[in-house]
Amino acid sequence: MLKYLLRRVAMMIPTVFAVSLVSFLVIQLPPGDYLTTVMVNLQKEGQVVQPEQLLALRQRYALDQPLIVQYWTWISNIILHGDFGQSFSYARPVSDLLAERMPLTLGLGISSFMIGWVVALAAGIYSAARKYGVLDYIITVLAFLGVAVPGFLVALVGMYIQFQFFGLSVGGMFSSGYAEANWNLGKLLDLLGHLWLPAFVLVMGGVGGTIRVLRANLLDELGKPYVVAARGRGLDERSLLLRYPVRVALNPFIATIGWAIPAIFDGEVLVSTVFGLETTGPLLLRALQSQDMYLAGSVLFIVCVLTVIGTLISDILLAVVDPRVRAGMA
């Protein structure tokens, strides 16, 4: 197990460098750069753009250097100094911007992931164990709706229902009366009142596919000879279900952790944008629109690194749960 873990960690190092390079190049794909966007916006406002001003900004942010120099400066500062650079759009350090939005991003993402994981596990097991029942059909319909309906559309419908029929404020993190207030129980409850709907949308978007995968794998396991033999020896149905088939069917379920961890960080860009939440999702969207290379590149880089880490965690958990995976390590 230790040898396998060391080998996987060693493979992560070149992978992280590769994804950092891809993250940096993605920001460079659109024509022009951040200064091009600034120049266009100033010209739309009727302001005169001085060439000397643009040249000074280009030299300040090293935009006059080759791409490889810009990339190496960026990645070396991150690795050696933890410096993600300066955001052009906000004129602030990228690390400060990320630190401000991290608590809400992590809180919303982790809570949505944990709730979705529990709901999908319970619903998938019940749906497979009581297949073709009334509740199984209801779970199937809801799961397909969760997969088919875009998250931003669910967010818009939910906001409309919340405002039209219940008269509750929608969007943002606080009501107008609590926006500038000091933290107290009322402000905390107001925050939770604004966050339950985004959490529900995020749960609905991720739980449907997981339920279907778990149900299909569990049904496949329930038809195998070892289950029939265990049932013939008189093992009760609940113990039989939880001891053997569920453990094997959990493999694809556990594998989704590799995707869920980066999803916690990016905050589901469209959903957070619709709700007006101050997570990293809208921050990334604005950075991409304005070609804010350090901000957008840093968010993409962190998401990619979390994907690699999530994949490693998934592999380790699979080895713990499934003895066949451990046997393949030898």
Secondary structure, DSSP 8 states (H G I E B T S, - for coil): -HHHHHHHHHHHHHHHHHHHHHHHHHHHSSSS-HHHHHHHHHHHTT----HHHHHHHHHHTTTTS-HHHHHHHHHHHHHHH----EETTTTEEHHHHHHHHHHHHHHHHHHHHHHHHHHHHHHHHHHHHTTTSHHHHHHHHHHHHHHHS-HHHHHHHHHHHHHHHH----SSSS-TTTTTS---HHHHHHHHHHHHHHHHHHHHHHHHHHHHHHHHHHHHHHTSHHHHHHHHTT--HHHHHHHTHHHHHHHHHHHTHHHHHHHHHHT-HHHHHHHT--SHHHHHHHHHHTT-HHHHHHHHHHHHHHHHHHHHHHHHHHHHH-HHHHHHH-
